[in-house]
Amino acid sequence: MTIWRKLLTALKDDRLDEAERDVLLAQAAVRIAADRCAPTRRPTADEVVTVAREEFAALIDPGQARAALATWGRGDG
């Protein structure tokens, strides 16, 4: 399943609250930011925030971006 489809499905899920949706949004932004980076470089929190704003028209804070990066770094993203 593509990242976009996964995100859209999650955002439509009525069982999720706003905080859970923000987490999913941040994780999707990390995946896109990582795809845009050189293979030897990790995306920064600022890059993740920018992707969320530009691709999803959503605002996440740097703390949410760092948390999503930490999850992605463990191989969960």
N, CA, C and O atoms as CSV, one atom per row, in Angstrom:
chain,resi,resn,atom,element,x,y,z
A,1,MET,N,N,0.856,-1.178,0.000
A,1,MET,CA,C,0.000,0.000,0.000
A,1,MET,C,C,0.903,1.242,0.000
A,1,MET,O,O,1.866,1.316,0.763
A,2,THR,N,N,0.592,2.184,-0.835
A,2,THR,CA,C,1.412,3.385,-0.907
A,2,THR,C,C,1.226,4.232,0.338
A,2,THR,O,O,0.221,4.121,1.040
A,3,ILE,N,N,2.208,5.077,0.600
A,3,ILE,CA,C,2.148,5.949,1.772
A,3,ILE,C,C,0.917,6.844,1.725
A,3,ILE,O,O,0.286,7.091,2.753
A,4,TRP,N,N,0.576,7.329,0.537
A,4,TRP,CA,C,-0.590,8.213,0.408
A,4,TRP,C,C,-1.872,7.473,0.749
A,4,TRP,O,O,-2.703,7.985,1.499
A,5,ARG,N,N,-2.039,6.293,0.216
A,5,ARG,CA,C,-3.260,5.520,0.469
A,5,ARG,C,C,-3.364,5.162,1.949
A,5,ARG,O,O,-4.439,5.240,2.544
A,6,LYS,N,N,-2.250,4.775,2.526
A,6,LYS,CA,C,-2.221,4.437,3.944
A,6,LYS,C,C,-2.626,5.642,4.793
A,6,LYS,O,O,-3.415,5.518,5.730
A,7,LEU,N,N,-2.080,6.794,4.455
A,7,LEU,CA,C,-2.383,8.008,5.206
A,7,LEU,C,C,-3.852,8.394,5.049
A,7,LEU,O,O,-4.515,8.709,6.036
A,8,LEU,N,N,-4.361,8.372,3.834
A,8,LEU,CA,C,-5.765,8.730,3.610
A,8,LEU,C,C,-6.716,7.780,4.333
A,8,LEU,O,O,-7.727,8.210,4.887
A,9,THR,N,N,-6.393,6.511,4.324
A,9,THR,CA,C,-7.210,5.535,5.042
A,9,THR,C,C,-7.204,5.828,6.536
A,9,THR,O,O,-8.249,5.788,7.186
A,10,ALA,N,N,-6.041,6.117,7.071
A,10,ALA,CA,C,-5.930,6.411,8.501
A,10,ALA,C,C,-6.666,7.690,8.872
A,10,ALA,O,O,-7.316,7.753,9.916
A,11,LEU,N,N,-6.571,8.699,8.033
A,11,LEU,CA,C,-7.222,9.970,8.341
A,11,LEU,C,C,-8.745,9.863,8.308
A,11,LEU,O,O,-9.435,10.651,8.954
A,12,LYS,N,N,-9.269,8.901,7.565
A,12,LYS,CA,C,-10.720,8.693,7.503
A,12,LYS,C,C,-11.234,7.811,8.641
A,12,LYS,O,O,-12.443,7.706,8.847
A,13,ASP,N,N,-10.331,7.185,9.371
A,13,ASP,CA,C,-10.709,6.251,10.430
A,13,ASP,C,C,-11.270,7.013,11.631
A,13,ASP,O,O,-10.542,7.740,12.308
A,14,ASP,N,N,-12.555,6.845,11.889
A,14,ASP,CA,C,-13.221,7.550,12.986
A,14,ASP,C,C,-12.760,7.094,14.367
A,14,ASP,O,O,-13.018,7.772,15.361
A,15,ARG,N,N,-12.090,5.969,14.435
A,15,ARG,CA,C,-11.624,5.472,15.734
A,15,ARG,C,C,-10.389,6.204,16.222
A,15,ARG,O,O,-10.040,6.104,17.398
A,16,LEU,N,N,-9.717,6.939,15.342
A,16,LEU,CA,C,-8.501,7.659,15.717
A,16,LEU,C,C,-8.834,9.062,16.193
A,16,LEU,O,O,-9.701,9.734,15.634
A,17,ASP,N,N,-8.130,9.495,17.236
A,17,ASP,CA,C,-8.315,10.876,17.675
A,17,ASP,C,C,-7.298,11.771,16.964
A,17,ASP,O,O,-6.475,11.292,16.184
A,18,GLU,N,N,-7.364,13.050,17.238
A,18,GLU,CA,C,-6.504,14.007,16.535
A,18,GLU,C,C,-5.019,13.735,16.779
A,18,GLU,O,O,-4.208,13.851,15.861
A,19,ALA,N,N,-4.666,13.376,18.000
A,19,ALA,CA,C,-3.259,13.102,18.315
A,19,ALA,C,C,-2.748,11.901,17.521
A,19,ALA,O,O,-1.624,11.917,17.020
A,20,GLU,N,N,-3.573,10.861,17.409
A,20,GLU,CA,C,-3.170,9.678,16.644
A,20,GLU,C,C,-3.032,10.006,15.157
A,20,GLU,O,O,-2.134,9.498,14.486
A,21,ARG,N,N,-3.910,10.843,14.655
A,21,ARG,CA,C,-3.806,11.264,13.253
A,21,ARG,C,C,-2.531,12.076,13.031
A,21,ARG,O,O,-1.863,11.923,12.008
A,22,ASP,N,N,-2.196,12.936,13.989
A,22,ASP,CA,C,-0.962,13.725,13.874
A,22,ASP,C,C,0.268,12.831,13.828
A,22,ASP,O,O,1.209,13.098,13.082
A,23,VAL,N,N,0.259,11.773,14.623
A,23,VAL,CA,C,1.379,10.824,14.621
A,23,VAL,C,C,1.505,10.176,13.246
A,23,VAL,O,O,2.604,10.088,12.700
A,24,LEU,N,N,0.395,9.727,12.690
A,24,LEU,CA,C,0.424,9.099,11.362
A,24,LEU,C,C,0.876,10.078,10.287
A,24,LEU,O,O,1.625,9.715,9.379
A,25,LEU,N,N,0.423,11.300,10.394
A,25,LEU,CA,C,0.814,12.332,9.442
A,25,LEU,C,C,2.322,12.583,9.522
A,25,LEU,O,O,2.995,12.686,8.497
A,26,ALA,N,N,2.840,12.681,10.739
A,26,ALA,CA,C,4.276,12.906,10.925
A,26,ALA,C,C,5.082,11.729,10.382
A,26,ALA,O,O,6.128,11.930,9.764
A,27,GLN,N,N,4.609,10.509,10.606
A,27,GLN,CA,C,5.315,9.336,10.090
A,27,GLN,C,C,5.323,9.321,8.563
A,27,GLN,O,O,6.326,8.952,7.952
A,28,ALA,N,N,4.222,9.716,7.951
A,28,ALA,CA,C,4.172,9.791,6.491
A,28,ALA,C,C,5.123,10.865,5.980
A,28,ALA,O,O,5.792,10.670,4.966
A,29,ALA,N,N,5.185,11.988,6.670
A,29,ALA,CA,C,6.098,13.065,6.272
A,29,ALA,C,C,7.548,12.609,6.381
A,29,ALA,O,O,8.377,12.977,5.549
A,30,VAL,N,N,7.859,11.814,7.394
A,30,VAL,CA,C,9.218,11.271,7.531
A,30,VAL,C,C,9.553,10.392,6.337
A,30,VAL,O,O,10.641,10.498,5.771
A,31,ARG,N,N,8.622,9.524,5.950
A,31,ARG,CA,C,8.882,8.627,4.817
A,31,ARG,C,C,9.167,9.405,3.544
A,31,ARG,O,O,10.083,9.067,2.794
A,32,ILE,N,N,8.382,10.448,3.300
A,32,ILE,CA,C,8.585,11.251,2.093
A,32,ILE,C,C,9.895,12.024,2.187
A,32,ILE,O,O,10.650,12.083,1.217
A,33,ALA,N,N,10.170,12.612,3.341
A,33,ALA,CA,C,11.427,13.352,3.520
A,33,ALA,C,C,12.621,12.417,3.337
A,33,ALA,O,O,13.621,12.802,2.731
A,34,ALA,N,N,12.524,11.203,3.852
A,34,ALA,CA,C,13.615,10.235,3.706
A,34,ALA,C,C,13.818,9.853,2.246
A,34,ALA,O,O,14.953,9.702,1.794
A,35,ASP,N,N,12.727,9.698,1.511
A,35,ASP,CA,C,12.833,9.370,0.085
A,35,ASP,C,C,13.527,10.478,-0.700
A,35,ASP,O,O,14.156,10.221,-1.727
A,36,ARG,N,N,13.412,11.696,-0.217
A,36,ARG,CA,C,14.007,12.839,-0.914
A,36,ARG,C,C,15.460,13.089,-0.517
A,36,ARG,O,O,16.155,13.862,-1.177
A,37,CYS,N,N,15.918,12.454,0.535
A,37,CYS,CA,C,17.299,12.639,1.006
A,37,CYS,C,C,18.247,11.705,0.263
A,37,CYS,O,O,17.843,10.711,-0.340
A,38,ALA,N,N,19.503,12.063,0.332
A,38,ALA,CA,C,20.527,11.142,-0.159
A,38,ALA,C,C,20.464,9.878,0.701
A,38,ALA,O,O,20.144,9.956,1.887
A,39,PRO,N,N,20.763,8.728,0.122
A,39,PRO,CA,C,20.659,7.472,0.872
A,39,PRO,C,C,21.510,7.425,2.142
A,39,PRO,O,O,21.206,6.671,3.066
A,40,THR,N,N,22.548,8.209,2.187
A,40,THR,CA,C,23.445,8.195,3.345
A,40,THR,C,C,23.075,9.228,4.401
A,40,THR,O,O,23.794,9.386,5.387
A,41,ARG,N,N,21.977,9.923,4.210
A,41,ARG,CA,C,21.611,11.003,5.127
A,41,ARG,C,C,20.189,10.822,5.643
A,41,ARG,O,O,19.282,10.431,4.908
A,42,ARG,N,N,20.024,11.119,6.930
A,42,ARG,CA,C,18.683,11.096,7.537
A,42,ARG,C,C,18.020,12.451,7.354
A,42,ARG,O,O,18.707,13.472,7.361
A,43,PRO,N,N,16.707,12.487,7.191
A,43,PRO,CA,C,16.028,13.787,7.128
A,43,PRO,C,C,16.077,14.465,8.494
A,43,PRO,O,O,16.179,13.801,9.525
A,44,THR,N,N,16.004,15.764,8.489
A,44,THR,CA,C,15.970,16.526,9.737
A,44,THR,C,C,14.517,16.766,10.141
A,44,THR,O,O,13.597,16.599,9.341
A,45,ALA,N,N,14.334,17.156,11.386
A,45,ALA,CA,C,12.985,17.489,11.860
A,45,ALA,C,C,12.410,18.643,11.043
A,45,ALA,O,O,11.221,18.643,10.722
A,46,ASP,N,N,13.241,19.622,10.708
A,46,ASP,CA,C,12.764,20.750,9.900
A,46,ASP,C,C,12.289,20.291,8.522
A,46,ASP,O,O,11.290,20.797,8.011
A,47,GLU,N,N,12.988,19.350,7.928
A,47,GLU,CA,C,12.565,18.823,6.624
A,47,GLU,C,C,11.231,18.087,6.736
A,47,GLU,O,O,10.390,18.174,5.842
A,48,VAL,N,N,11.049,17.374,7.821
A,48,VAL,CA,C,9.790,16.653,8.039
A,48,VAL,C,C,8.641,17.642,8.217
A,48,VAL,O,O,7.562,17.448,7.656
A,49,VAL,N,N,8.868,18.699,8.994
A,49,VAL,CA,C,7.850,19.738,9.191
A,49,VAL,C,C,7.495,20.377,7.850
A,49,VAL,O,O,6.323,20.624,7.563
A,50,THR,N,N,8.505,20.639,7.037
A,50,THR,CA,C,8.283,21.247,5.721
A,50,THR,C,C,7.471,20.327,4.818
A,50,THR,O,O,6.550,20.784,4.141
A,51,VAL,N,N,7.796,19.048,4.797
A,51,VAL,CA,C,7.038,18.093,3.978
A,51,VAL,C,C,5.582,18.055,4.433
A,51,VAL,O,O,4.677,18.068,3.598
A,52,ALA,N,N,5.344,18.008,5.730
A,52,ALA,CA,C,3.964,17.977,6.236
A,52,ALA,C,C,3.199,19.213,5.776
A,52,ALA,O,O,2.040,19.125,5.372
A,53,ARG,N,N,3.854,20.348,5.842
A,53,ARG,CA,C,3.199,21.598,5.443
A,53,ARG,C,C,2.958,21.644,3.938
A,53,ARG,O,O,1.861,21.986,3.496
A,54,GLU,N,N,3.973,21.302,3.149
A,54,GLU,CA,C,3.874,21.439,1.696
A,54,GLU,C,C,3.076,20.316,1.028
A,54,GLU,O,O,2.347,20.567,0.069
A,55,GLU,N,N,3.203,19.102,1.515
A,55,GLU,CA,C,2.533,17.967,0.872
A,55,GLU,C,C,1.132,17.714,1.417
A,55,GLU,O,O,0.237,17.310,0.675
A,56,PHE,N,N,0.943,17.953,2.721
A,56,PHE,CA,C,-0.329,17.622,3.363
A,56,PHE,C,C,-1.097,18.851,3.831
A,56,PHE,O,O,-2.211,18.728,4.341
A,57,ALA,N,N,-0.510,20.037,3.661
A,57,ALA,CA,C,-1.129,21.275,4.167
A,57,ALA,C,C,-1.479,21.129,5.642
A,57,ALA,O,O,-2.549,21.545,6.087
A,58,ALA,N,N,-0.557,20.531,6.389
A,58,ALA,CA,C,-0.769,20.286,7.813
A,58,ALA,C,C,0.416,20.825,8.601
A,58,ALA,O,O,1.552,20.832,8.128
A,59,LEU,N,N,0.124,21.268,9.800
A,59,LEU,CA,C,1.175,21.779,10.672
A,59,LEU,C,C,1.491,20.754,11.751
A,59,LEU,O,O,0.619,20.354,12.522
A,60,ILE,N,N,2.745,20.339,11.793
A,60,ILE,CA,C,3.228,19.529,12.905
A,60,ILE,C,C,4.383,20.298,13.513
A,60,ILE,O,O,5.040,21.091,12.839
A,61,ASP,N,N,4.625,20.059,14.785
A,61,ASP,CA,C,5.721,20.783,15.421
A,61,ASP,C,C,6.998,19.943,15.363
A,61,ASP,O,O,6.941,18.741,15.100
A,62,PRO,N,N,8.144,20.570,15.606
A,62,PRO,CA,C,9.409,19.831,15.536
A,62,PRO,C,C,9.464,18.640,16.491
A,62,PRO,O,O,10.124,17.643,16.197
A,63,GLY,N,N,8.782,18.732,17.619
A,63,GLY,CA,C,8.748,17.601,18.550
A,63,GLY,C,C,8.060,16.383,17.947
A,63,GLY,O,O,8.526,15.255,18.108
A,64,GLN,N,N,6.956,16.614,17.256
A,64,GLN,CA,C,6.259,15.518,16.570
A,64,GLN,C,C,7.144,14.942,15.470
A,64,GLN,O,O,7.183,13.730,15.259
A,65,ALA,N,N,7.848,15.820,14.779
A,65,ALA,CA,C,8.744,15.364,13.712
A,65,ALA,C,C,9.875,14.517,14.290
A,65,ALA,O,O,10.219,13.476,13.731
A,66,ARG,N,N,10.455,14.959,15.407
A,66,ARG,CA,C,11.538,14.187,16.036
A,66,ARG,C,C,11.036,12.825,16.520
A,66,ARG,O,O,11.728,11.818,16.371
A,67,ALA,N,N,9.839,12.794,17.094
A,67,ALA,CA,C,9.277,11.516,17.553
A,67,ALA,C,C,9.067,10.564,16.375
A,67,ALA,O,O,9.356,9.372,16.481
A,68,ALA,N,N,8.572,11.079,15.268
A,68,ALA,CA,C,8.372,10.247,14.078
A,68,ALA,C,C,9.713,9.782,13.511
A,68,ALA,O,O,9.835,8.648,13.047
A,69,LEU,N,N,10.708,10.650,13.549
A,69,LEU,CA,C,12.046,10.258,13.090
A,69,LEU,C,C,12.618,9.152,13.972
A,69,LEU,O,O,13.272,8.237,13.471
A,70,ALA,N,N,12.379,9.229,15.269
A,70,ALA,CA,C,12.876,8.195,16.184
A,70,ALA,C,C,12.220,6.852,15.877
A,70,ALA,O,O,12.885,5.817,15.915
A,71,THR,N,N,10.935,6.858,15.576
A,71,THR,CA,C,10.225,5.634,15.212
A,71,THR,C,C,10.766,5.082,13.902
A,71,THR,O,O,11.018,3.883,13.779
A,72,TRP,N,N,10.943,5.967,12.923
A,72,TRP,CA,C,11.477,5.560,11.622
A,72,TRP,C,C,12.882,4.997,11.781
A,72,TRP,O,O,13.239,4.032,11.106
A,73,GLY,N,N,13.674,5.579,12.655
A,73,GLY,CA,C,15.043,5.129,12.885
A,73,GLY,C,C,15.126,3.727,13.460
A,73,GLY,O,O,16.143,3.050,13.311
A,74,ARG,N,N,14.052,3.287,14.121
A,74,ARG,CA,C,14.022,1.931,14.679
A,74,ARG,C,C,13.573,0.911,13.643
A,74,ARG,O,O,13.503,-0.286,13.922
A,75,GLY,N,N,13.269,1.397,12.445
A,75,GLY,CA,C,12.843,0.486,11.388
A,75,GLY,C,C,11.347,0.275,11.334
A,75,GLY,O,O,10.866,-0.576,10.586
A,76,ASP,N,N,10.592,1.052,12.131
A,76,ASP,CA,C,9.144,0.906,12.141
A,76,ASP,C,C,8.467,1.723,11.057
A,76,ASP,O,O,7.272,1.558,10.816
A,77,GLY,N,N,9.222,2.615,10.392
A,77,GLY,CA,C,8.579,3.511,9.433
A,77,GLY,C,C,8.868,3.150,8.031
A,77,GLY,O,O,8.394,3.817,7.112
